[in-house]
Amino acid sequence: MVKPRAGPGKWRRCAPGVLCTGLMLLLLGCGHEEPGEPVESIDSTTKADAPAAASTGHYESLDGPDALRADTGAVQTDITLVTDPVEPLPRPTEALPEDASCITPGCHTGLVSAKHVHGPVAVANCQSCHEPDTGGHIYPMKRQDNLTCTFCHPVVGSRTQQHAAVEDSGCVACHDPHRSDAKFLLAQPSIELTCATCHDTPLEKHAHGPFASGQCTVCHQPHEANATNLLRQGDQPDHCFSCHTGIQVKVANSPFVHEPAKETCTTCHDAHTSGFPYQLSAPIADSCFVCHEAMAERIKSQPVSHDALFIEDGCANCHDPHAAAGPNLLRDRADHLCMRCHNEPIEATDGRTIADMQPTLNRRFLHGPVRAGDCAACHSVHGGENARLLLESFPDTFYASFDLSNYALCFSCHSSDLVLTERTDQLTEFRQGDQNLHYLHVHRDKKGRTCKACHDIHGSDRPDHIAADVPFEGSQWAMPINFGKTDDGGSCSPGCHE
């Protein structure tokens, strides 16, 4: 910093010592303080003392303290500001001395009255950006448009994506070239308000953390980038993974990955704010149905619906939207997922009570699909045409007239010969010698016994899923089965006969 020259009230401008960081105003004329800026003074000159037309000597002389001091944040100047207002001086009519200062009482003191001051302004080095007076107190810019700023700040031109504001409106669209109370000499009080002058995105119920806190530049480069939307960490999903590392690890290490999670996060999420949880662009089910159209049509058209699709997180109750260890992006083994709800009695929409499945799963002999954890082997988990979401027909009563189509679910795995063959010594252990007792009980025009008359479909403590007792048709009576294995098959002594 050049010291003030000797003599009371005399000082000269500092020699150029800092690089230019922003555009200067096209004109620097006395009496042109910006609206709302108090005129600040350091001397005791009164209105009566001010000349009718400012003399050139005014720009060299001060009657008060020898030095001005302003805190510029990054640059400290030898300028002490006193807030006593001074009447703005008229524009000079003569060329100023070569070492005249632009910042004197009544002239441009507002340019150093902010928390952050542009380096050249802070040291009164206006000629870093402006040419000498061309007459009429006009100081043209040395370089045109953004070149004034990029001469010192090479912030654009080296990457593939440029901020349109820089190209179209120039640096002064966002920055004040002289001073500001905001960091980076922003023209608005904050980054958020600066961006909002062009990008009006109203805050909704659910918002991305950086957006909610007004920190746009956490994600976006303000000038240029090599990624679309000026993202800092590259294109999606790499940019998102710079914070969401847990999802990145899951996607990288899971055998089954949702395609949008590998390609573009904003296929499902709004990057800024949304009215839906997880910043989804739509409700969870609707987000899924955008791509899974066939499944959407199936769910909407089936007469029997699965309530799990319509509570809490919908599809995401069972499916991980990013990646999973199992097929179909299931969050866990199917039976474990089902037991998140079916571990207690459930009141169904039709008024019936769906039993707690936990006791059944603790039994010794489980039905094959149950043992394998494959509930979907029998149940249509997204909705279906049959009661209890069964994939195929299955009698819902204790008695039924025999029709092979009624047992389509069972015979999708088991051989229908079990009920079509009258005599056998191999097909089943439920026989008396070679008399097939399945055929005897099931193959009837009237009051044929159905599978549920003897079997606990999910599991039992007895072999072959034989139930200890079953609800008798139309009553609350738990009818005992009393099955016993014999050398030539097996027999039962149910409660209805010996």
BABA-844254 format. One record per residue (C-alpha): residue number from 1; chain; x, y, z. Coordinates in pm, 1 decimal, m for minus. Each point is the difference from the previous one (the first is absolute). Last residue first. Layout:
// residues N
num/chaine/x/y/z
NUM/A/X/Y/Z
...
//
This chain:
// residues 498
num/chaine/x/y/z
498/A/m6441.8/m9415.0/1365.3
497/A/m225.6/268.7/m142.1
496/A/m49.9/380.6/m4.7
495/A/285.7/90.9/228.2
494/A/254.8/m131.6/m240.3
493/A/160.7/m338.3/35.6
492/A/266.6/m2.8/m268.7
491/A/181.7/m263.2/m194.8
490/A/332.8/m71.1/m156.3
489/A/171.6/m194.8/m273.1
488/A/74.3/m370.8/2.0
487/A/233.8/0.6/297.0
486/A/m209.7/255.5/186.2
485/A/22.2/376.2/59.5
484/A/m250.4/155.5/235.0
483/A/m226.8/295.3/m56.8
482/A/m196.9/124.8/297.8
481/A/m201.6/263.7/m192.4
480/A/m163.0/198.2/281.9
479/A/m291.8/232.5/m93.9
478/A/42.7/353.4/131.9
477/A/m366.5/94.5/46.5
476/A/m78.9/362.7/m75.4
475/A/m248.1/m99.3/m266.1
474/A/m83.4/37.4/m369.6
473/A/212.0/m290.5/m117.5
472/A/223.2/m136.7/272.9
471/A/302.4/205.5/94.0
470/A/301.9/m231.1/m25.2
469/A/190.2/m208.9/251.6
468/A/349.4/m137.2/42.0
467/A/59.2/84.3/m365.4
466/A/187.2/m237.7/m229.3
465/A/281.0/190.9/m169.1
464/A/145.7/m317.2/m145.9
463/A/157.7/m81.6/334.7
462/A/m146.5/148.8/319.5
461/A/107.1/321.5/177.1
460/A/m167.7/190.7/m279.9
459/A/67.9/252.1/m273.9
458/A/m142.3/241.3/m254.4
457/A/m293.7/m201.4/m136.1
456/A/m114.1/m160.5/322.8
455/A/m147.7/m309.9/m156.0
454/A/m307.2/m210.0/76.8
453/A/m314.6/186.8/m108.1
452/A/223.4/266.2/m159.3
451/A/60.7/m223.9/m298.2
450/A/m370.6/m20.8/m81.4
449/A/m234.2/m277.2/103.0
448/A/m263.6/m86.5/m256.4
447/A/m342.9/73.0/134.5
446/A/m185.2/m86.7/m316.9
445/A/132.1/m113.9/m337.2
444/A/286.6/m175.4/168.0
443/A/367.9/m46.4/m86.7
442/A/143.7/159.1/315.5
441/A/m47.5/m257.7/274.7
440/A/36.1/m328.4/m188.0
439/A/257.2/133.5/m246.1
438/A/216.2/123.4/285.3
437/A/m60.2/m333.2/174.8
436/A/168.9/m186.3/m284.1
435/A/m77.8/m368.1/57.7
434/A/318.9/m196.9/m56.7
433/A/40.2/m108.1/361.5
432/A/m208.6/260.1/177.7
431/A/128.6/326.8/m131.8
430/A/137.3/339.2/103.7
429/A/361.6/m88.3/m70.4
428/A/m39.3/123.0/m355.8
427/A/87.5/m80.1/m359.8
426/A/169.4/m332.3/72.1
425/A/m244.9/m280.5/83.5
424/A/m270.5/115.8/m235.2
423/A/m375.0/m45.1/m65.9
422/A/m256.6/275.0/m70.1
421/A/224.5/230.3/m202.7
420/A/m146.2/344.3/m75.6
419/A/57.1/163.2/337.9
418/A/373.6/m51.9/40.8
417/A/28.8/m30.2/m378.2
416/A/m23.6/381.5/0.4
415/A/374.5/7.6/60.0
414/A/113.9/270.0/240.6
413/A/163.4/327.2/m109.1
412/A/m260.2/191.3/m208.2
411/A/m231.9/m265.8/135.5
410/A/m41.3/180.4/329.4
409/A/m91.7/334.5/m160.2
408/A/m226.5/m152.3/m265.6
407/A/m206.8/m179.6/264.1
406/A/m340.7/134.9/m102.9
405/A/86.2/m85.9/m359.9
404/A/m14.0/m371.6/90.5
403/A/m363.2/26.6/89.2
402/A/m128.4/m208.6/290.4
401/A/m296.5/142.3/180.5
400/A/120.8/197.2/300.6
399/A/14.5/m43.6/379.1
398/A/222.1/184.5/251.0
397/A/m20.5/325.3/m195.5
396/A/243.6/242.5/m165.0
395/A/83.3/m235.2/m283.0
394/A/317.1/105.6/m187.9
393/A/18.7/170.9/m337.9
392/A/331.9/142.5/m113.5
391/A/247.2/269.3/101.9
390/A/m152.7/46.1/343.1
389/A/m52.6/361.5/112.5
388/A/m199.8/m118.0/301.2
387/A/m300.2/m44.7/m230.4
386/A/73.8/m22.4/m369.3
385/A/24.7/259.4/m276.0
384/A/331.7/157.0/97.7
383/A/198.4/281.5/151.5
382/A/367.5/94.0/22.4
381/A/106.2/m285.1/230.5
380/A/m160.9/m277.6/m198.6
379/A/20.2/m283.4/249.7
378/A/98.4/m363.2/m54.4
377/A/365.6/7.3/m110.6
376/A/2.1/363.5/114.3
375/A/46.7/m115.3/359.2
374/A/345.1/m128.6/m92.0
373/A/185.2/m28.2/331.6
372/A/138.3/m339.8/m99.9
371/A/m174.2/m164.1/295.4
370/A/m320.3/177.6/m95.6
369/A/31.4/m118.3/m360.1
368/A/53.9/m358.1/122.9
367/A/m281.5/m8.3/256.6
366/A/151.8/m2.6/345.2
365/A/41.5/m292.4/236.2
364/A/127.5/76.7/349.2
363/A/m211.5/305.0/85.5
362/A/135.6/348.1/72.5
361/A/m132.6/142.4/m327.8
360/A/m354.3/m82.3/108.9
359/A/31.4/193.0/326.6
358/A/118.2/312.9/m189.1
357/A/m281.3/6.5/m253.1
356/A/m239.5/214.2/204.8
355/A/m338.7/m63.7/m153.4
354/A/m170.7/227.1/m250.4
353/A/m318.5/128.1/160.3
352/A/m301.8/47.0/m224.5
351/A/m162.1/339.0/m56.2
350/A/38.7/25.9/m378.2
349/A/283.6/254.7/42.6
348/A/195.9/m252.1/205.1
347/A/59.9/36.7/374.4
346/A/346.8/m135.0/58.8
345/A/103.8/m240.8/275.7
344/A/371.5/25.8/82.7
343/A/327.0/m96.5/m162.6
342/A/m159.7/47.2/m341.4
341/A/123.4/355.7/m49.7
340/A/378.2/m24.6/22.1
339/A/m53.9/m369.5/m52.1
338/A/m51.7/52.9/m369.8
337/A/344.5/152.6/m35.2
336/A/162.6/m287.5/186.1
335/A/m193.0/m244.7/m220.4
334/A/127.5/171.6/m314.8
333/A/367.8/5.6/95.8
332/A/101.5/360.2/50.5
331/A/m23.7/341.6/m166.4
330/A/m123.9/m150.5/m323.5
329/A/169.6/153.2/m303.2
328/A/m184.7/m240.3/m230.3
327/A/278.3/m249.1/61.8
326/A/195.2/2.6/326.3
325/A/302.5/190.0/133.1
324/A/m158.1/339.1/m58.4
323/A/46.8/329.2/m181.5
322/A/m159.3/344.8/m35.2
321/A/m377.8/m1.1/45.2
320/A/8.7/m277.9/258.5
319/A/m322.1/m195.5/m38.7
318/A/m229.3/m124.6/276.1
317/A/m136.2/307.2/175.7
316/A/143.6/200.3/m290.4
315/A/m300.8/m89.8/m213.0
314/A/m225.2/190.6/239.8
313/A/204.3/203.3/249.1
312/A/m267.1/25.6/272.2
311/A/m308.9/m187.2/m117.7
310/A/m136.7/m62.5/m349.2
309/A/207.2/m285.5/m136.3
308/A/m10.7/m185.6/331.7
307/A/m377.6/m13.2/m39.6
306/A/24.1/m275.6/m258.8
305/A/m295.0/26.8/m234.2
304/A/m264.1/m249.6/m109.8
303/A/m203.0/106.9/m305.6
302/A/310.9/47.0/m216.5
301/A/m13.0/284.1/m256.4
300/A/194.5/272.7/179.2
299/A/282.8/m227.7/107.7
298/A/30.3/m154.6/m345.6
297/A/m0.9/335.7/m176.6
296/A/274.7/130.6/226.1
295/A/200.8/m317.5/m49.2
294/A/m18.9/44.5/m377.2
293/A/104.4/365.5/30.0
292/A/313.7/m60.3/203.9
291/A/186.6/307.4/m125.4
290/A/m223.3/286.1/113.0
289/A/m166.0/m249.4/233.5
288/A/288.3/18.2/246.0
287/A/m29.3/374.6/51.4
286/A/m377.7/m36.6/21.4
285/A/39.2/m255.5/280.2
284/A/238.1/224.2/194.7
283/A/m199.3/321.1/m36.6
282/A/149.5/230.5/m265.6
281/A/331.6/177.7/m65.7
280/A/142.5/m170.6/305.5
279/A/174.0/227.6/246.2
278/A/32.9/m293.4/243.0
277/A/m359.2/68.6/105.7
276/A/m223.7/198.9/m238.4
275/A/m70.0/370.7/m44.8
274/A/337.7/49.8/m159.9
273/A/316.8/203.5/27.1
272/A/342.6/26.7/m160.9
271/A/132.2/m308.3/m176.8
270/A/m345.1/m135.8/m76.8
269/A/26.1/m376.0/18.7
268/A/m117.3/m286.5/m222.7
267/A/172.9/45.1/m335.9
266/A/198.5/264.9/185.4
265/A/242.3/m267.7/119.5
264/A/126.1/m64.6/m353.7
263/A/203.7/m301.4/m111.3
262/A/85.7/m272.2/248.4
261/A/m286.5/81.6/238.1
260/A/m230.6/26.4/m302.7
259/A/89.2/m361.2/m91.9
258/A/m92.6/m152.3/334.7
257/A/288.5/m222.3/107.1
256/A/6.6/m373.2/71.6
255/A/333.2/m164.5/86.0
254/A/69.3/263.0/267.4
253/A/351.0/134.7/61.0
252/A/22.2/321.6/m199.8
251/A/m363.2/98.4/49.8
250/A/20.3/m62.2/374.8
249/A/328.3/191.6/33.5
248/A/m141.7/296.0/m194.2
247/A/m318.8/m7.7/207.2
246/A/205.6/36.4/316.6
245/A/216.3/266.5/m161.4
244/A/m284.9/242.7/m47.0
243/A/220.9/309.3/13.6
242/A/235.7/m40.5/m299.1
241/A/m247.8/m263.1/m121.0
240/A/m230.2/274.3/m125.8
239/A/270.0/132.1/m235.0
238/A/88.3/m346.2/m125.9
237/A/m366.7/m74.4/m78.5
236/A/m21.9/228.1/m184.0
235/A/256.2/205.1/m186.8
234/A/320.0/122.7/157.7
233/A/80.2/110.3/353.3
232/A/m74.0/373.5/m22.6
231/A/m321.4/m4.4/m200.8
230/A/m23.3/284.0/m253.1
229/A/m341.2/m125.0/m116.2
228/A/183.1/m251.4/m216.8
227/A/356.4/m79.0/98.1
226/A/327.7/155.7/m119.1
225/A/m52.9/311.9/205.4
224/A/m32.2/376.3/m31.5
223/A/m82.4/314.2/200.5
222/A/m204.4/m67.4/314.3
221/A/100.6/m365.6/42.5
220/A/m301.3/m182.5/134.5
219/A/m45.6/m251.6/282.4
218/A/122.9/180.7/311.9
217/A/m35.7/316.5/m208.2
216/A/m374.3/12.2/59.8
215/A/40.6/39.9/375.4
214/A/m340.3/150.3/85.5
213/A/m51.3/m217.7/307.8
212/A/m294.5/m185.0/m154.0
211/A/193.0/m42.8/m323.9
210/A/299.6/m153.7/174.5
209/A/m225.5/m236.0/198.6
208/A/m220.5/m116.0/m286.9
207/A/m358.0/101.5/69.8
206/A/m328.6/m159.7/100.4
205/A/m305.6/217.8/67.3
204/A/62.9/243.5/m285.4
203/A/235.7/296.6/m44.5
202/A/m78.2/203.6/m310.3
201/A/255.8/m30.1/m282.0
200/A/52.4/333.9/m179.1
199/A/330.5/m34.2/m181.1
198/A/86.8/339.6/m151.4
197/A/4.6/241.1/295.5
196/A/m11.7/m308.0/221.1
195/A/368.2/m72.2/m61.9
194/A/106.2/327.1/166.2
193/A/m255.9/m47.9/276.1
192/A/148.2/m339.0/90.5
191/A/358.9/119.2/m23.9
190/A/m77.1/275.2/247.9
189/A/m60.2/377.3/44.6
188/A/m31.9/59.5/m375.5
187/A/263.4/168.1/m221.1
186/A/256.0/m253.6/115.2
185/A/342.8/144.2/78.1
184/A/132.2/m354.1/54.8
183/A/m136.5/12.6/353.4
182/A/m295.0/230.2/68.9
181/A/14.8/355.1/137.1
180/A/104.4/114.5/m344.2
179/A/258.8/215.3/m171.2
178/A/125.9/119.5/m338.2
177/A/m84.4/m228.9/m291.2
176/A/m327.3/m127.3/152.7
175/A/m34.3/m363.9/m101.0
174/A/m286.4/m214.6/m130.7
173/A/m115.5/154.0/m327.1
172/A/315.6/211.6/19.8
171/A/198.1/m294.0/m135.3
170/A/m167.8/16.6/m336.2
169/A/m362.4/m5.5/m105.5
168/A/m4.4/m262.0/m275.3
167/A/322.4/m199.6/35.4
166/A/38.6/24.5/376.1
165/A/m372.2/m53.2/59.2
164/A/4.1/m300.7/m233.5
163/A/244.3/m182.2/225.4
162/A/246.8/m177.5/m229.0
161/A/27.8/m375.1/m52.4
160/A/298.5/m144.4/m187.8
159/A/278.8/139.0/213.2
158/A/287.8/245.9/m61.1
157/A/m191.9/313.0/m97.9
156/A/m97.5/139.6/335.7
155/A/160.1/77.1/338.0
154/A/320.2/165.3/m123.8
153/A/m16.4/277.2/264.8
152/A/250.4/278.6/m64.9
151/A/m65.1/80.2/m366.7
150/A/m319.0/m200.0/50.1
149/A/m159.6/295.0/178.8
148/A/50.4/277.3/m254.0
147/A/m28.0/m254.8/m277.8
146/A/m358.0/m63.3/109.3
145/A/m128.0/296.2/m203.1
144/A/265.3/233.6/m141.5
143/A/351.9/67.7/119.4
142/A/148.1/329.5/119.1
141/A/m342.3/123.2/108.1
140/A/m69.9/366.5/m79.8
139/A/57.1/276.4/260.5
138/A/m235.0/292.1/m58.1
137/A/51.7/324.3/196.8
136/A/m120.2/214.6/m290.7
135/A/308.8/m81.4/m196.6
134/A/174.5/m327.4/m81.5
133/A/105.7/m47.0/362.4
132/A/261.5/m274.9/23.8
131/A/m92.3/m361.7/m83.2
130/A/m174.5/m211.5/263.5
129/A/60.4/m354.5/131.7
128/A/333.2/16.0/178.5
127/A/m31.3/378.5/m29.8
126/A/m227.3/4.2/307.2
125/A/287.0/m77.3/234.9
124/A/m151.2/156.0/312.1
123/A/156.5/m273.1/215.9
122/A/m334.7/m153.1/93.8
121/A/m134.5/60.8/m347.3
120/A/277.2/m210.7/m154.7
119/A/m72.2/m281.2/248.0
118/A/m378.8/m7.6/m30.3
117/A/m153.7/85.8/335.1
116/A/m175.6/m238.2/238.0
115/A/m172.0/122.4/315.5
114/A/m127.7/313.4/m173.4
113/A/86.1/370.2/22.0
112/A/281.9/6.8/m254.2
111/A/m205.5/86.8/m309.8
110/A/m231.6/217.6/206.3
109/A/277.2/259.3/21.3
108/A/m56.6/67.0/m368.8
107/A/36.0/381.3/15.7
106/A/m137.9/226.9/272.4
105/A/302.9/m44.2/222.7
104/A/273.4/m164.8/m210.9
103/A/19.9/m331.4/m183.3
102/A/85.6/64.0/m364.1
101/A/352.1/113.5/92.6
100/A/211.7/241.4/m203.3
99/A/353.0/m110.7/m97.1
98/A/m26.5/104.4/m363.5
97/A/m167.5/328.1/87.2
96/A/m364.4/16.3/m100.8
95/A/m128.9/121.4/m334.2
94/A/m238.4/290.9/38.7
93/A/m375.5/29.3/45.9
92/A/m22.5/m224.0/302.3
91/A/m341.8/m163.2/62.6
90/A/m176.2/171.3/287.2
89/A/87.0/m86.5/359.8
88/A/m222.8/m214.7/214.2
87/A/m87.4/177.5/329.7
86/A/191.0/m166.7/278.7
85/A/m144.5/m240.8/252.1
84/A/183.7/m66.0/329.5
83/A/64.2/m376.1/m10.7
82/A/374.5/17.8/52.7
81/A/208.0/m236.6/m214.1
80/A/366.1/m73.9/64.0
79/A/186.8/m86.7/m320.6
78/A/346.5/m154.0/m14.6
77/A/m137.0/m312.3/m163.0
76/A/m15.6/m357.7/123.8
75/A/m69.1/m261.1/m266.4
74/A/m169.8/m335.2/48.2
73/A/m301.8/94.8/207.1
72/A/1.5/354.2/m127.4
71/A/24.1/173.7/335.0
70/A/20.5/370.8/m79.1
69/A/256.5/262.3/102.9
68/A/36.7/366.8/m97.1
67/A/313.3/194.6/79.8
66/A/119.1/349.8/87.2
65/A/m290.4/89.4/219.6
64/A/m215.4/300.6/m98.2
63/A/52.9/281.4/m248.8
62/A/63.2/m224.9/m296.2
61/A/170.0/119.3/m314.8
60/A/96.4/m172.7/m328.9
59/A/m343.6/m49.3/m150.5
58/A/m111.1/337.3/126.7
57/A/281.4/166.8/m191.6
56/A/m173.5/m69.7/m327.5
55/A/m269.0/243.4/101.1
54/A/m355.2/m113.5/48.0
53/A/m253.5/234.0/m146.7
52/A/m198.9/201.8/250.5
51/A/285.6/m55.3/245.0
50/A/m67.8/m179.2/328.2
49/A/73.6/211.0/311.2
48/A/m359.2/114.3/44.6
47/A/m116.9/m357.9/m3.0
46/A/238.1/m72.4/284.4
45/A/349.9/m148.9/m0.3
44/A/81.1/m170.9/331.4
43/A/189.7/m297.8/m141.5
42/A/m28.7/m378.1/m25.3
41/A/m329.0/m32.1/m179.5
40/A/m242.3/m268.4/m103.9
39/A/m286.2/41.1/m240.9
38/A/m255.8/m257.1/102.5
37/A/m73.4/m262.3/m270.1
36/A/m374.8/m45.6/m60.4
35/A/19.6/54.6/m371.9
34/A/356.8/m10.7/m136.7
33/A/206.2/316.5/32.1
32/A/14.1/198.4/m320.9
31/A/92.2/344.1/139.0
30/A/345.5/m19.7/m146.3
29/A/31.4/m207.8/m317.4
28/A/151.6/m342.2/m50.0
27/A/m144.1/m130.8/m323.9
26/A/m0.4/m342.0/m150.9
25/A/m15.1/m163.9/339.7
24/A/283.0/m236.0/68.8
23/A/m18.7/m369.0/m92.1
22/A/145.7/m256.5/234.3
21/A/315.7/m143.0/162.4
20/A/289.1/227.7/m128.6
19/A/344.8/m91.0/130.9
18/A/164.8/178.6/287.9
17/A/282.8/253.2/41.3
16/A/m60.9/305.1/m211.9
15/A/165.2/290.5/186.7
14/A/m203.2/145.5/281.3
13/A/m171.3/330.7/m64.9
12/A/146.0/313.4/154.6
11/A/m56.2/165.9/329.0
10/A/m5.4/359.2/140.4
9/A/m208.6/116.2/295.9
8/A/303.3/90.6/204.3
7/A/328.4/m19.7/m189.7
6/A/213.4/m289.4/m104.1
5/A/m126.7/m252.1/m254.3
4/A/m231.0/m274.1/119.4
3/A/185.5/m335.8/6.6
2/A/m7.8/m225.7/m300.8
1/A/m133.0/m343.8/93.7
//
